[in-house]
Amino acid sequence: MKDRLKEIDAIIKESLTREEAEFYDSLEEQNTFEMMGGLFRGKNRWLLIIMNIIVLVALGFLVWSIVQFLNAETAAGMVRWAALGFVCFGMIGMLKIYAWMQMDKNAVLRELKRLELQISSLANKEVTR
């Protein structure tokens, strides 16, 4: 199966111009760190920067609430600090899930672009015959 995919990629690259082939190569699968870096290259990079600042602030409050929870002398105080800790933990989790969804969206868009390029090259190949 992998050999067939390599053959198909080779056929597609042969039918493309040099610029299109470079673009096709830039659409290769990315590792996790490249996908995380890609979050900060789009139109919504300002939103991701603000979200990461909020995550850091929430992490600070989470650590603070854990320390205060451990030093609380009454059960009511422990409940209050635990509640704040859970809110901070939930906030961090939700913001991270949003970032992972954006990474997945970018991966799907990259695959769609590859598919469009493949269809375009095959259509041009059929026209020239």
MMTF fields as JSON, N, C-alpha, C and O atoms, coordinates in Angstrom:
{
  "mmtfVersion": "1.0.0",
  "mmtfProducer": "UNKNOWN",
  "numBonds": 515,
  "numAtoms": 516,
  "numGroups": 129,
  "numChains": 1,
  "numModels": 1,
  "chainsPerModel": [1],
  "groupsPerChain": [129],
  "chainIdList": ["A"],
  "bondAtomList": [4, 2, 8, 6, 12, 10, 16, 14, 20, 18, 24, 22, 28, 26, 32, 30, 36, 34, 40, 38, 44, 42, 48, 46, 52, 50, 56, 54, 60, 58, 64, 62, 68, 66, 72, 70, 76, 74, 80, 78, 84, 82, 88, 86, 92, 90, 96, 94, 100, 98, 104, 102, 108, 106, 112, 110, 116, 114, 120, 118, 124, 122, 128, 126, 132, 130, 136, 134, 140, 138, 144, 142, 148, 146, 152, 150, 156, 154, 160, 158, 164, 162, 168, 166, 172, 170, 176, 174, 180, 178, 184, 182, 188, 186, 192, 190, 196, 194, 200, 198, 204, 202, 208, 206, 212, 210, 216, 214, 220, 218, 224, 222, 228, 226, 232, 230, 236, 234, 240, 238, 244, 242, 248, 246, 252, 250, 256, 254, 260, 258, 264, 262, 268, 266, 272, 270, 276, 274, 280, 278, 284, 282, 288, 286, 292, 290, 296, 294, 300, 298, 304, 302, 308, 306, 312, 310, 316, 314, 320, 318, 324, 322, 328, 326, 332, 330, 336, 334, 340, 338, 344, 342, 348, 346, 352, 350, 356, 354, 360, 358, 364, 362, 368, 366, 372, 370, 376, 374, 380, 378, 384, 382, 388, 386, 392, 390, 396, 394, 400, 398, 404, 402, 408, 406, 412, 410, 416, 414, 420, 418, 424, 422, 428, 426, 432, 430, 436, 434, 440, 438, 444, 442, 448, 446, 452, 450, 456, 454, 460, 458, 464, 462, 468, 466, 472, 470, 476, 474, 480, 478, 484, 482, 488, 486, 492, 490, 496, 494, 500, 498, 504, 502, 508, 506, 512, 510],
  "bondOrderList": [1, 1, 1, 1, 1, 1, 1, 1, 1, 1, 1, 1, 1, 1, 1, 1, 1, 1, 1, 1, 1, 1, 1, 1, 1, 1, 1, 1, 1, 1, 1, 1, 1, 1, 1, 1, 1, 1, 1, 1, 1, 1, 1, 1, 1, 1, 1, 1, 1, 1, 1, 1, 1, 1, 1, 1, 1, 1, 1, 1, 1, 1, 1, 1, 1, 1, 1, 1, 1, 1, 1, 1, 1, 1, 1, 1, 1, 1, 1, 1, 1, 1, 1, 1, 1, 1, 1, 1, 1, 1, 1, 1, 1, 1, 1, 1, 1, 1, 1, 1, 1, 1, 1, 1, 1, 1, 1, 1, 1, 1, 1, 1, 1, 1, 1, 1, 1, 1, 1, 1, 1, 1, 1, 1, 1, 1, 1, 1],
  "groupList": [{"groupName": "MET", "atomNameList": ["N", "CA", "C", "O"], "elementList": ["N", "C", "C", "O"], "formalChargeList": [0, 0, 0, 0], "bondAtomList": [1, 0, 2, 1, 3, 2], "bondOrderList": [1, 1, 2], "singleLetterCode": "M", "chemCompType": "L-PEPTIDE LINKING"}, {"groupName": "LYS", "atomNameList": ["N", "CA", "C", "O"], "elementList": ["N", "C", "C", "O"], "formalChargeList": [0, 0, 0, 0], "bondAtomList": [1, 0, 2, 1, 3, 2], "bondOrderList": [1, 1, 2], "singleLetterCode": "K", "chemCompType": "L-PEPTIDE LINKING"}, {"groupName": "ASP", "atomNameList": ["N", "CA", "C", "O"], "elementList": ["N", "C", "C", "O"], "formalChargeList": [0, 0, 0, 0], "bondAtomList": [1, 0, 2, 1, 3, 2], "bondOrderList": [1, 1, 2], "singleLetterCode": "D", "chemCompType": "L-PEPTIDE LINKING"}, {"groupName": "ARG", "atomNameList": ["N", "CA", "C", "O"], "elementList": ["N", "C", "C", "O"], "formalChargeList": [0, 0, 0, 0], "bondAtomList": [1, 0, 2, 1, 3, 2], "bondOrderList": [1, 1, 2], "singleLetterCode": "R", "chemCompType": "L-PEPTIDE LINKING"}, {"groupName": "LEU", "atomNameList": ["N", "CA", "C", "O"], "elementList": ["N", "C", "C", "O"], "formalChargeList": [0, 0, 0, 0], "bondAtomList": [1, 0, 2, 1, 3, 2], "bondOrderList": [1, 1, 2], "singleLetterCode": "L", "chemCompType": "L-PEPTIDE LINKING"}, {"groupName": "GLU", "atomNameList": ["N", "CA", "C", "O"], "elementList": ["N", "C", "C", "O"], "formalChargeList": [0, 0, 0, 0], "bondAtomList": [1, 0, 2, 1, 3, 2], "bondOrderList": [1, 1, 2], "singleLetterCode": "E", "chemCompType": "L-PEPTIDE LINKING"}, {"groupName": "ILE", "atomNameList": ["N", "CA", "C", "O"], "elementList": ["N", "C", "C", "O"], "formalChargeList": [0, 0, 0, 0], "bondAtomList": [1, 0, 2, 1, 3, 2], "bondOrderList": [1, 1, 2], "singleLetterCode": "I", "chemCompType": "L-PEPTIDE LINKING"}, {"groupName": "ALA", "atomNameList": ["N", "CA", "C", "O"], "elementList": ["N", "C", "C", "O"], "formalChargeList": [0, 0, 0, 0], "bondAtomList": [1, 0, 2, 1, 3, 2], "bondOrderList": [1, 1, 2], "singleLetterCode": "A", "chemCompType": "L-PEPTIDE LINKING"}, {"groupName": "SER", "atomNameList": ["N", "CA", "C", "O"], "elementList": ["N", "C", "C", "O"], "formalChargeList": [0, 0, 0, 0], "bondAtomList": [1, 0, 2, 1, 3, 2], "bondOrderList": [1, 1, 2], "singleLetterCode": "S", "chemCompType": "L-PEPTIDE LINKING"}, {"groupName": "THR", "atomNameList": ["N", "CA", "C", "O"], "elementList": ["N", "C", "C", "O"], "formalChargeList": [0, 0, 0, 0], "bondAtomList": [1, 0, 2, 1, 3, 2], "bondOrderList": [1, 1, 2], "singleLetterCode": "T", "chemCompType": "L-PEPTIDE LINKING"}, {"groupName": "PHE", "atomNameList": ["N", "CA", "C", "O"], "elementList": ["N", "C", "C", "O"], "formalChargeList": [0, 0, 0, 0], "bondAtomList": [1, 0, 2, 1, 3, 2], "bondOrderList": [1, 1, 2], "singleLetterCode": "F", "chemCompType": "L-PEPTIDE LINKING"}, {"groupName": "TYR", "atomNameList": ["N", "CA", "C", "O"], "elementList": ["N", "C", "C", "O"], "formalChargeList": [0, 0, 0, 0], "bondAtomList": [1, 0, 2, 1, 3, 2], "bondOrderList": [1, 1, 2], "singleLetterCode": "Y", "chemCompType": "L-PEPTIDE LINKING"}, {"groupName": "GLN", "atomNameList": ["N", "CA", "C", "O"], "elementList": ["N", "C", "C", "O"], "formalChargeList": [0, 0, 0, 0], "bondAtomList": [1, 0, 2, 1, 3, 2], "bondOrderList": [1, 1, 2], "singleLetterCode": "Q", "chemCompType": "L-PEPTIDE LINKING"}, {"groupName": "ASN", "atomNameList": ["N", "CA", "C", "O"], "elementList": ["N", "C", "C", "O"], "formalChargeList": [0, 0, 0, 0], "bondAtomList": [1, 0, 2, 1, 3, 2], "bondOrderList": [1, 1, 2], "singleLetterCode": "N", "chemCompType": "L-PEPTIDE LINKING"}, {"groupName": "GLY", "atomNameList": ["N", "CA", "C", "O"], "elementList": ["N", "C", "C", "O"], "formalChargeList": [0, 0, 0, 0], "bondAtomList": [1, 0, 2, 1, 3, 2], "bondOrderList": [1, 1, 2], "singleLetterCode": "G", "chemCompType": "PEPTIDE LINKING"}, {"groupName": "TRP", "atomNameList": ["N", "CA", "C", "O"], "elementList": ["N", "C", "C", "O"], "formalChargeList": [0, 0, 0, 0], "bondAtomList": [1, 0, 2, 1, 3, 2], "bondOrderList": [1, 1, 2], "singleLetterCode": "W", "chemCompType": "L-PEPTIDE LINKING"}, {"groupName": "VAL", "atomNameList": ["N", "CA", "C", "O"], "elementList": ["N", "C", "C", "O"], "formalChargeList": [0, 0, 0, 0], "bondAtomList": [1, 0, 2, 1, 3, 2], "bondOrderList": [1, 1, 2], "singleLetterCode": "V", "chemCompType": "L-PEPTIDE LINKING"}, {"groupName": "CYS", "atomNameList": ["N", "CA", "C", "O"], "elementList": ["N", "C", "C", "O"], "formalChargeList": [0, 0, 0, 0], "bondAtomList": [1, 0, 2, 1, 3, 2], "bondOrderList": [1, 1, 2], "singleLetterCode": "C", "chemCompType": "L-PEPTIDE LINKING"}],
  "groupTypeList": [0, 1, 2, 3, 4, 1, 5, 6, 2, 7, 6, 6, 1, 5, 8, 4, 9, 3, 5, 5, 7, 5, 10, 11, 2, 8, 4, 5, 5, 12, 13, 9, 10, 5, 0, 0, 14, 14, 4, 10, 3, 14, 1, 13, 3, 15, 4, 4, 6, 6, 0, 13, 6, 6, 16, 4, 16, 7, 4, 14, 10, 4, 16, 15, 8, 6, 16, 12, 10, 4, 13, 7, 5, 9, 7, 7, 14, 0, 16, 3, 15, 7, 7, 4, 14, 10, 16, 17, 10, 14, 0, 6, 14, 0, 4, 1, 6, 11, 7, 15, 0, 12, 0, 2, 1, 13, 7, 16, 4, 3, 5, 4, 1, 3, 4, 5, 4, 12, 6, 8, 8, 4, 7, 13, 1, 5, 16, 9, 3],
  "groupIdList": [1, 2, 3, 4, 5, 6, 7, 8, 9, 10, 11, 12, 13, 14, 15, 16, 17, 18, 19, 20, 21, 22, 23, 24, 25, 26, 27, 28, 29, 30, 31, 32, 33, 34, 35, 36, 37, 38, 39, 40, 41, 42, 43, 44, 45, 46, 47, 48, 49, 50, 51, 52, 53, 54, 55, 56, 57, 58, 59, 60, 61, 62, 63, 64, 65, 66, 67, 68, 69, 70, 71, 72, 73, 74, 75, 76, 77, 78, 79, 80, 81, 82, 83, 84, 85, 86, 87, 88, 89, 90, 91, 92, 93, 94, 95, 96, 97, 98, 99, 100, 101, 102, 103, 104, 105, 106, 107, 108, 109, 110, 111, 112, 113, 114, 115, 116, 117, 118, 119, 120, 121, 122, 123, 124, 125, 126, 127, 128, 129],
  "secStructList": [7, 2, 2, 2, 2, 2, 2, 2, 2, 2, 2, 2, 2, 2, 2, 1, 7, 2, 2, 2, 2, 2, 2, 2, 2, 2, 6, 1, 7, 7, 7, 2, 2, 2, 2, 2, 2, 2, 4, 4, 4, 1, 6, 6, 2, 2, 2, 2, 2, 2, 2, 2, 2, 2, 2, 2, 2, 2, 2, 2, 2, 2, 2, 2, 2, 2, 2, 2, 2, 2, 2, 7, 7, 1, 2, 2, 2, 2, 2, 2, 2, 2, 2, 2, 2, 2, 2, 2, 2, 2, 2, 2, 2, 2, 2, 2, 2, 2, 2, 2, 2, 2, 2, 2, 2, 2, 2, 2, 2, 2, 2, 2, 2, 2, 2, 2, 2, 2, 2, 2, 2, 2, 2, 2, 2, 2, 2, 2, 7],
  "xCoordList": [0.822, 0.0, 0.866, 0.573, 1.933, 2.794, 3.507, 3.735, 3.864, 4.515, 3.579, 4.002, 2.311, 1.335, 1.181, 1.064, 1.183, 1.065, 2.289, 2.161, 3.468, 4.675, 4.639, 5.07, 4.124, 4.004, 3.033, 3.296, 1.907, 0.915, 1.509, 1.331, 2.222, 2.871, 3.881, 3.974, 4.632, 5.621, 4.934, 5.401, 3.844, 3.1, 2.555, 2.607, 2.036, 1.481, 2.583, 2.4, 3.724, 4.819, 5.353, 5.786, 5.332, 5.779, 4.858, 5.304, 3.565, 2.612, 2.549, 1.916, 3.194, 3.135, 4.304, 5.36, 4.075, 5.185, 6.076, 5.726, 7.226, 8.162, 7.555, 7.721, 6.846, 6.215, 5.124, 5.005, 4.331, 3.272, 3.859, 3.309, 4.966, 5.604, 6.142, 6.046, 6.704, 7.175, 6.006, 6.11, 4.891, 3.701, 3.185, 2.791, 3.188, 2.737, 3.615, 3.11, 4.92, 5.83, 5.596, 5.781, 5.19, 4.946, 3.688, 3.477, 2.861, 1.623, 1.795, 0.805, 3.016, 3.262, 2.764, 2.529, 2.609, 2.136, 3.141, 4.352, 2.627, 3.464, 3.464, 2.518, 4.545, 4.533, 3.811, 3.393, 3.667, 2.873, 3.439, 2.684, 4.763, 5.356, 5.186, 4.987, 5.261, 5.017, 3.562, 3.274, 2.635, 1.226, 0.97, 0.181, 1.644, 1.494, 2.046, 1.458, 3.159, 3.711, 2.799, 2.737, 2.097, 1.154, -0.022, -0.646, -0.327, -1.421, -1.104, -2.01, 0.167, 0.58, 0.94, 1.542, 0.58, 0.856, -0.403, -0.316, -1.552, -2.801, -3.396, -2.762, -4.629, -5.327, -5.69, -5.83, -5.843, -6.26, -5.103, -5.304, -3.912, -2.767, -2.897, -2.436, -3.515, -3.716, -4.6, -4.38, -5.602, -6.492, -5.738, -5.941, -4.876, -4.101, -3.096, -2.828, -2.547, -1.611, -2.356, -1.876, -3.523, -4.322, -4.746, -4.72, -5.135, -5.537, -4.383, -4.596, -3.175, -2.03, -1.7, -1.279, -1.891, -1.704, -2.735, -2.402, -3.982, -5.036, -4.73, -4.96, -4.205, -3.839, -2.75, -2.81, -1.764, -0.703, -1.233, -0.828, -2.141, -2.746, -3.573, -3.504, -4.361, -5.177, -4.289, -4.634, -3.161, -2.235, -1.672, -1.534, -1.353, -0.889, -1.947, -1.637, -3.216, -4.289, -4.502, -4.822, -4.327, -4.478, -3.436, -3.76, -2.202, -1.137, -1.398, -1.236, -1.8, -2.097, -3.242, -3.178, -4.304, -5.442, -5.062, -5.591, -4.16, -3.708, -2.949, -3.159, -2.071, -1.306, -2.245, -2.099, -3.212, -4.159, -5.058, -5.415, -5.419, -6.222, -5.481, -6.056, -4.198, -3.405, -3.173, -2.95, -3.226, -3.023, -4.322, -4.291, -5.481, -6.775, -7.007, -6.655, -7.602, -7.831, -9.259, -9.52, -10.19, -11.589, -12.024, -11.415, -13.08, -13.622, -14.218, -14.104, -14.853, -15.432, -14.333, -14.514, -13.217, -12.098, -11.527, -11.16, -11.46, -10.972, -11.9, -11.44, -13.208, -14.183, -14.037, -14.069, -13.878, -13.726, -12.477, -12.526, -11.366, -10.119, -10.172, -9.614, -10.833, -10.987, -11.861, -11.59, -12.913, -13.788, -13.013, -13.137, -12.214, -11.387, -10.41, -10.184, -9.833, -8.913, -9.602, -9.046, -10.822, -11.557, -11.931, -11.878, -12.303, -12.63, -11.393, -11.484, -10.254, -9.013, -8.628, -8.232, -8.747, -8.422, -9.34, -8.882, -10.63, -11.581, -11.297, -11.399, -10.939, -10.62, -9.404, -9.406, -8.377, -7.168, -7.508, -7.072, -8.287, -8.665, -9.443, -9.159, -10.407, -11.234, -10.406, -10.582, -9.519, -8.691, -7.726, -7.46, -7.206, -6.317, -7.086, -6.571, -8.313, -9.133, -9.395, -9.341, -9.678, -9.888, -8.644, -8.748, -7.468, -6.233, -6.034, -5.62, -6.318, -6.181, -7.177, -6.86, -8.379, -9.353, -8.863, -9.081, -8.212, -7.663, -6.54, -6.422, -5.72, -4.653, -5.252, -4.743, -6.328, -6.993, -7.61, -7.547, -8.204, -8.797, -7.735, -7.961, -6.569, -5.485, -4.998, -4.661, -4.957, -4.53, -5.535, -5.142, -6.824, -7.854, -7.777, -7.897, -7.578, -7.462, -6.246, -6.31, -5.148, -3.939, -4.201, -3.758, -4.915, -5.235, -6.197, -6.089, -7.134, -8.036, -7.274, -7.573, -6.297, -5.484, -4.699, -4.567, -4.172, -3.444, -4.378, -4.006, -5.599, -6.571, -6.96, -7.068, -7.171, -7.494, -6.36, -6.603, -5.14, -3.994, -3.89, -3.567, -4.161, -4.119, -5.202, -4.947, -6.394, -7.492, -7.173, -7.417, -6.628, -6.266, -5.204, -5.296, -4.201, -3.136, -3.656, -3.26, -4.539, -5.116, -6.039, -6.077, -6.786, -7.659, -6.833, -7.202, -5.707, -4.841, -4.201, -3.992, -3.89, -3.278, -4.258, -3.865, -5.546, -6.572, -6.827, -7.079, -6.763, -7.007, -5.896, -6.163, -4.67, -3.556, -3.461, -2.722, -4.18, -4.149, -4.912, -4.969],
  "yCoordList": [-1.194, 0.0, 1.257, 2.213, 1.261, 2.434, 2.647, 3.786, 1.553, 1.687, 2.312, 3.123, 1.941, 2.524, 4.025, 4.813, 4.409, 5.835, 6.606, 7.724, 6.014, 6.673, 6.795, 7.807, 5.765, 5.827, 6.921, 7.668, 7.009, 8.045, 9.426, 10.319, 9.61, 10.897, 11.234, 12.386, 10.249, 10.489, 10.9, 11.809, 10.251, 10.598, 12.012, 12.773, 12.359, 13.705, 14.747, 15.77, 14.497, 15.469, 15.641, 16.735, 14.581, 14.691, 15.585, 16.282, 15.565, 16.352, 17.813, 18.631, 18.146, 19.515, 20.349, 19.833, 21.653, 22.559, 22.601, 22.049, 23.258, 23.306, 23.991, 23.528, 25.106, 25.84, 25.006, 24.981, 24.326, 23.485, 22.317, 21.923, 21.76, 20.654, 21.105, 20.368, 22.308, 22.839, 23.048, 22.76, 23.553, 23.739, 22.398, 22.268, 21.402, 20.049, 19.474, 18.826, 19.709, 19.22, 19.927, 19.331, 21.192, 21.927, 21.433, 21.749, 20.667, 20.161, 18.783, 18.141, 18.327, 17.025, 17.008, 18.052, 15.802, 15.64, 16.248, 16.126, 16.899, 17.574, 16.797, 16.071, 16.963, 16.371, 17.317, 18.405, 16.906, 17.671, 19.062, 20.028, 19.172, 20.478, 21.432, 22.63, 20.918, 21.761, 22.219, 23.35, 21.327, 21.72, 22.786, 23.705, 22.662, 23.696, 25.031, 26.077, 25.008, 26.235, 26.828, 28.047, 25.981, 26.442, 27.209, 28.008, 26.974, 27.727, 29.211, 30.045, 29.538, 30.936, 31.585, 32.658, 30.949, 31.525, 31.897, 32.392, 31.672, 31.942, 33.288, 34.131, 33.474, 34.733, 34.885, 36.003, 33.767, 33.807, 33.677, 33.257, 34.024, 33.874, 34.771, 34.407, 35.934, 36.827, 36.159, 36.323, 35.403, 34.704, 33.608, 33.436, 32.873, 31.82, 32.402, 31.796, 33.547, 34.194, 34.603, 34.368, 35.213, 35.606, 34.367, 34.38, 33.303, 32.082, 31.491, 31.008, 31.518, 30.985, 31.841, 31.319, 33.145, 34.01, 33.668, 33.593, 33.461, 33.088, 31.739, 31.552, 30.794, 29.486, 29.634, 28.981, 30.48, 30.69, 31.325, 30.946, 32.294, 32.924, 31.898, 31.833, 31.094, 30.063, 29.017, 28.511, 28.695, 27.76, 28.342, 27.633, 29.62, 30.281, 30.228, 29.922, 30.529, 30.45, 29.013, 28.789, 28.043, 26.633, 26.24, 25.609, 26.612, 26.299, 27.013, 26.427, 28.27, 29.045, 28.405, 28.303, 27.968, 27.364, 26.02, 25.662, 25.265, 24.006, 24.269, 23.588, 25.257, 25.596, 26.061, 25.647, 26.921, 27.422, 26.294, 26.269, 25.367, 24.213, 23.389, 22.969, 23.169, 22.367, 23.083, 22.433, 24.414, 25.183, 25.572, 26.174, 25.235, 25.616, 24.883, 23.713, 25.595, 25.019, 24.525, 23.702, 25.02, 24.598, 23.867, 23.994, 23.111, 22.379, 23.34, 23.116, 24.408, 25.392, 26.056, 26.29, 26.354, 26.939, 25.965, 26.354, 24.698, 23.692, 23.568, 23.423, 23.625, 23.522, 24.71, 24.536, 25.911, 27.101, 27.019, 27.311, 26.625, 26.534, 25.39, 25.496, 24.309, 23.195, 23.609, 23.24, 24.383, 24.857, 25.755, 25.626, 26.666, 27.522, 26.686, 26.968, 25.664, 24.785, 24.058, 23.945, 23.559, 22.871, 23.819, 23.438, 25.034, 26.019, 26.307, 26.35, 26.503, 26.767, 25.574, 25.735, 24.376, 23.165, 23.003, 22.649, 23.259, 23.177, 24.207, 23.913, 25.416, 26.472, 26.095, 26.258, 25.594, 25.182, 24.067, 24.085, 23.099, 21.978, 22.427, 21.981, 23.289, 23.757, 24.548, 24.385, 25.389, 26.17, 25.268, 25.506, 24.242, 23.307, 22.475, 22.186, 22.094, 21.35, 22.207, 21.708, 23.49, 24.39, 24.444, 24.409, 24.529, 24.581, 23.282, 23.323, 22.139, 20.866, 20.767, 20.203, 21.314, 21.317, 22.187, 21.842, 23.295, 24.148, 23.431, 23.559, 22.678, 21.904, 20.859, 20.645, 20.211, 19.214, 19.865, 19.311, 21.037, 21.758, 22.109, 21.976, 22.561, 22.897, 21.67, 21.766, 20.512, 19.276, 18.872, 18.442, 19.008, 18.668, 19.62, 19.184, 20.909, 21.876, 21.58, 21.715, 21.18, 20.839, 19.631, 19.61, 18.635, 17.464, 17.83, 17.294, 18.738, 19.183, 19.908, 19.732, 20.718, 21.406, 20.415, 20.583, 19.374, 18.335, 17.65, 17.397, 17.352, 16.69, 17.579, 17.107, 18.861, 19.796, 19.869, 19.903, 19.893, 19.947, 18.68, 18.74, 17.54, 16.284, 16.252, 15.842, 16.68, 16.701, 17.661, 17.355, 18.82, 19.807, 19.26, 19.436, 18.599, 18.063, 16.948, 16.843, 16.112, 15.044, 15.61, 15.092, 16.674, 17.297, 17.938, 17.85, 18.592, 19.187, 18.12, 18.328, 16.985, 15.882, 15.316, 14.962, 15.229, 14.724, 15.708, 15.288, 17.001, 18.016, 18.0, 18.189, 17.78, 17.817, 16.574, 16.572, 15.533, 14.309, 14.432, 13.484],
  "zCoordList": [0.0, 0.0, 0.0, -0.718, 0.803, 0.856, -0.468, -0.876, -1.145, -2.445, -3.461, -4.285, -3.407, -4.332, -4.079, -5.017, -2.803, -2.477, -2.969, -3.468, -2.83, -3.326, -4.843, -5.395, -5.521, -6.98, -7.4, -8.342, -6.692, -7.009, -6.787, -7.615, -5.664, -5.395, -6.487, -6.91, -6.943, -8.002, -9.296, -9.981, -9.634, -10.856, -10.76, -11.726, -9.598, -9.409, -9.529, -10.189, -8.896, -8.95, -10.359, -10.721, -11.168, -12.559, -13.372, -14.284, -13.038, -13.811, -13.37, -14.037, -12.26, -11.735, -12.237, -12.604, -12.238, -12.512, -11.271, -10.227, -11.393, -10.272, -9.055, -7.927, -9.289, -8.186, -7.524, -6.299, -8.342, -7.79, -7.011, -5.983, -7.483, -6.772, -5.411, -4.43, -5.355, -4.066, -3.107, -1.915, -3.643, -2.815, -2.32, -1.162, -3.195, -2.832, -1.721, -0.805, -1.799, -0.756, 0.576, 1.637, 0.523, 1.772, 2.488, 3.659, 1.795, 2.386, 3.018, 3.37, 3.164, 3.772, 5.211, 5.819, 5.739, 7.115, 8.09, 7.908, 9.116, 10.098, 11.409, 11.717, 12.177, 13.509, 14.47, 14.075, 15.716, 16.676, 16.93, 17.04, 17.023, 17.299, 16.117, 16.317, 14.891, 13.716, 13.673, 13.282, 14.081, 14.109, 15.171, 14.954, 16.329, 17.363, 16.882, 17.156, 16.173, 15.614, 14.557, 14.399, 13.838, 12.818, 13.39, 12.691, 14.652, 15.287, 15.359, 15.341, 15.439, 15.599, 14.27, 14.256, 13.142, 11.828, 11.064, 9.941, 11.64, 10.941, 11.276, 11.911, 10.837, 11.096, 12.569, 13.064, 13.265, 14.667, 15.642, 16.781, 15.224, 16.133, 17.355, 18.437, 17.202, 18.338, 19.39, 20.59, 18.933, 19.854, 20.612, 21.813, 19.92, 20.577, 21.563, 22.601, 21.259, 22.198, 23.465, 24.574, 23.3, 24.459, 25.254, 26.484, 24.556, 25.245, 26.046, 27.158, 25.51, 26.242, 27.463, 28.496, 27.345, 28.518, 29.591, 30.774, 29.18, 30.121, 30.77, 31.965, 29.971, 30.518, 31.579, 32.621, 31.325, 32.317, 33.597, 34.696, 33.455, 34.633, 35.403, 36.63, 34.673, 35.333, 36.011, 37.078, 35.401, 36.028, 37.326, 38.323, 37.305, 38.525, 39.619, 40.77, 39.258, 40.244, 40.721, 41.889, 39.828, 40.209, 41.253, 42.26, 41.008, 41.967, 43.29, 44.36, 43.213, 44.426, 45.211, 46.436, 44.493, 45.19, 45.802, 46.855, 45.173, 45.77, 47.066, 48.07, 47.033, 48.239, 49.343, 50.493, 49.005, 50.002, 50.517, 51.695, 49.636, 50.045, 51.094, 52.098, 50.842, 51.777, 53.108, 54.129, 53.103, 54.33, 55.021, 56.094, 54.416, 54.998, 56.316, 56.467, 57.258, 58.582, 58.767, 59.645, 57.947, 58.074, 56.814, 55.752, 56.965, 55.819, 54.788, 53.583, 55.271, 54.351, 53.522, 52.327, 54.137, 53.397, 52.369, 51.261, 52.756, 51.813, 50.605, 49.473, 50.855, 49.761, 48.82, 47.602, 49.361, 48.513, 47.647, 46.452, 48.244, 47.463, 46.459, 45.367, 46.817, 45.869, 44.684, 43.541, 44.972, 43.899, 42.931, 41.713, 43.493, 42.626, 41.808, 40.631, 42.422, 41.7, 40.562, 39.469, 40.809, 39.747, 38.608, 37.439, 38.945, 37.904, 37.049, 35.822, 37.685, 36.938, 36.077, 34.923, 36.643, 35.898, 34.694, 33.607, 34.878, 33.765, 32.685, 31.493, 33.106, 32.149, 31.302, 30.082, 31.967, 31.236, 30.26, 29.109, 30.721, 29.849, 28.627, 27.516, 28.812, 27.692, 26.673, 25.465, 27.157, 26.231, 25.461, 24.283, 26.118, 25.426, 24.397, 23.316, 24.735, 23.766, 22.533, 21.409, 22.734, 21.593, 20.71, 19.483, 21.333, 20.546, 19.764, 18.606, 20.371, 19.667, 18.513, 17.466, 18.701, 17.61, 16.449, 15.288, 16.746, 15.698, 14.95, 13.732, 15.679, 15.036, 14.101, 13.001, 14.533, 13.697, 12.464, 11.366, 12.646, 11.515, 10.479, 9.277, 10.958, 10.031, 9.276, 8.096, 9.944, 9.281, 8.205, 7.121, 8.498, 7.512, 6.319, 5.174, 6.575, 5.478, 4.604, 3.382, 5.225, 4.473, 3.562, 2.414, 4.073, 3.262, 2.132, 1.029, 2.399, 1.335, 0.227, -0.954, 0.608, -0.395, -1.226, -2.439, -0.578, -1.325, -2.315, -3.461, -1.859, -2.715, -3.888, -5.019, -3.622, -4.705, -5.721, -6.928, -5.241, -6.134, -6.97, -8.156, -6.359, -7.093, -8.169, -9.301, -7.818, -8.798, -9.923, -11.09, -9.586, -10.603, -11.548, -12.763, -10.989, -11.855, -12.738, -13.899, -12.207, -13.025, -14.102, -15.218, -13.775, -14.769, -15.876, -17.047, -15.522, -16.538, -17.399, -18.594, -16.81, -17.537, -18.557, -19.669, -18.178, -19.077, -20.223, -21.352, -19.944, -20.969, -22.013, -23.2, -21.591, -22.514, -23.386, -24.371, -23.053, -23.879, -25.13, -25.914]
}
